[in-house]
Amino acid sequence: MFVRLVYESFRRQKRRKLLAGAAITLGVTVATAMIAVAADIGDKINRELRTIGANLIVTPQEDSLDLEIGGVNLKPPTDGAFLSEGDLPKIKGIFWQNNITGFAPMLPVTVALDSAGKPKNGRPQDVTLLGTYFAKKLSFGNDQFTTGVRSTHLWWKVAGAWPEDSSRDVLLGERLASRLGEKPGDEIVLAGRELRISGILSSGGAEDDEVVAPLGLAQEILGRPGAVRRVYVSALTKPEDAFARRDPKSLSGAIYDRWYCTPYPQAIAFQLAEAIPHSRAEQIRQVAQNEGAVLARVEGLIFLVTLAALFASALAVSAAMATTIFERRAEVGLMKALGAGKVAIASIFFAEATFLAVIGGLAGFALGAALAHRMGRSIFNSNISISPVLLPVILVIAVLVTFAGSAAAIRRAVSLDPVFALRGEL
């Protein structure tokens, strides 16, 4: 009898049930898509934010050792210490090696520039030549990889061609090129060496007034083979929290392992300093903090959109259920007159709500998966992966939302007076 009552309810009120099911489906569709995106958005946003630059910098340890007495800095006036280029592949050997998307060593050198071989105003002018990797092929163990500014400084734009790392071609900053009247294909003389301009660089930074060259050329001019002044590292990280800011020297045992094995900027910087001898690594604070703020705001927006969709779905179910019970008040009155208790009557309506929730939840999960896939392709140009574990979570959410929307109407139904209900009165 119980099953027949539920069946007859769906058979006789198809339109009402269809409207309620559609409301559940739409709410669950949005919830599924938002939860799937939120679960997969961290790495994708981190990859998108990597286009604004490196978030870690490695410098020689001696650069941080200042001796100051009475307000006077007694550090010797030298060009500073250097890192060894031969140690750089070790960056891909740290625990979080797969989170390293690229790195670019830098070696600035002050050189004399003669445009077209002729000094300006009778004498050469001094400019900064910045040695770096463009797209350098390296290896660590059996792993081969390519790294350089073309993967870490994605905002750099070149009119012309990028130099090869083994060549003697250079990039000329656009402001410097404008002052000198040079263009791609011209020859310039740097530190007595005749070099070809392969392209004009636009970076929006100090590099627009510099010459950017292969690292080997800068080392040759400086007379320091294998020298590197600093290394910019681009890594996928987790936004820092209170635990991330703890000093690793104060941690031990499982607490230290947890900190070390979490991709915080501090943890990856700590591992970089371990991998490269006599180095100091730290996060570029402004970039790392902006990433955390953006990610937190996006996740907050997703949470609000999900709540709004589920709330709207609950309201629609509530309206549909209230109308259904109003139309069936005579049926409810008859059941109560025949001795049906409140629990028996409520169980019928809750069974109908559960069936609607399951059907709407399954349809919403399928539509939400398609919507998440579409969002991933259009926003991040990659797929959003949806775990099968999400299905029971979505079904539970659908049932809870349906019960929340139906509870008030069902409570009103079980409290109807059978005399007034059979008369068609409330």
ABEGO torsion letter per residue (X at the ends): XAAAAAAAAAAABAAAAAAAAAAAAAAAAAAAAAAAAAAAAAAAAAAAAAAAEBABBBBBAAAABBBBBGGBBABBBBAEBBBBAAAAAAAAABAAAAABAEBBBBBBBBBBBBBGGBBBGGBBBBBBBBBBBABBBBBBEABBBBBEAAAABAABBBBEBBBBAABABBBBBAAAAAAAGBBBGBBBBBGGBBBBBABBBBAGBAAAABBBBBAAAAAAAAGBBGBBABBBBBBBBBBBBAAAABBAAABBEAAAAAAAABBBAAAAAAAAAAABBGBBBBBBAAAAAAAAAAAAAAAAAAAAAAAAAAAAAAAAAAAAAAAAAAAAAAAAAAAAAAGBBAAAAAAAAAAAAAAAAAAAAAAAAAAAAAAAAAAAAAAAGBBBBBBAAAAAAAAAAAAAAAAAAAAAAAAAAAABBAAAAAAGBX
